[in-house]
Amino acid sequence: MDIVKMFFDTYPHWIYAGIAGGMFLSALFPVSFILYGDYIFIPAAIFAQNGIIDIRFVYLATILGVYMGDVISFLLGHYLGQSIFQKDAKYLNLELLAKGESFFEKYGKFAIFFSKWLPVAPGITPFVAGINKINWLVFMFYDLMATIVIFAIIYGTLFGGVSAVRLFFGW
């Protein structure tokens, strides 16, 4: 642990940039299906609880990374997404696109905010919201609020109860 602390003391900016970059990739569609943010923010919370890095900067780096990944995913969906739907396709057809648009009209704000609480959904919701042409400002606001709230709860729990996390993982 001393080597890790020495590395973190020597290169603190790179550590936080790495956290932000990793969280960016974990939020980016379709990378989000392969790289999960849990692999980054749980160890970061444990290092912060042990005093190796500062939880405030970890929290900010996490929010910045996830939010920027969501923005890029939204833009990808907005500009490229509808081109993958075709009239007579079996799965990605125009009828499915219309159902998605009506879903986001009815539940858009709710879906954007609460998708952060579900597995897999945080990685796909920004892309699907972009495909369905959700209002840019509505998406940005609800996504940012959800990101701030979910990671405040996660880091508050992990930072306050790391011994429970260690017990669970057998560390």
Secondary structure as GFF3:
##gff-version 3
##sequence-region A 1 171
A	DSSP	alpha_helix	2	10	.	.	.	ID=ss1
A	DSSP	alpha_helix	12	27	.	.	.	ID=ss2
A	DSSP	three_ten_helix	31	33	.	.	.	ID=ss3
A	DSSP	alpha_helix	38	49	.	.	.	ID=ss4
A	DSSP	alpha_helix	55	80	.	.	.	ID=ss5
A	DSSP	three_ten_helix	81	84	.	.	.	ID=ss6
A	DSSP	alpha_helix	94	114	.	.	.	ID=ss7
A	DSSP	three_ten_helix	115	117	.	.	.	ID=ss8
A	DSSP	alpha_helix	121	131	.	.	.	ID=ss9
A	DSSP	alpha_helix	136	160	.	.	.	ID=ss10
A	DSSP	alpha_helix	162	169	.	.	.	ID=ss11
###
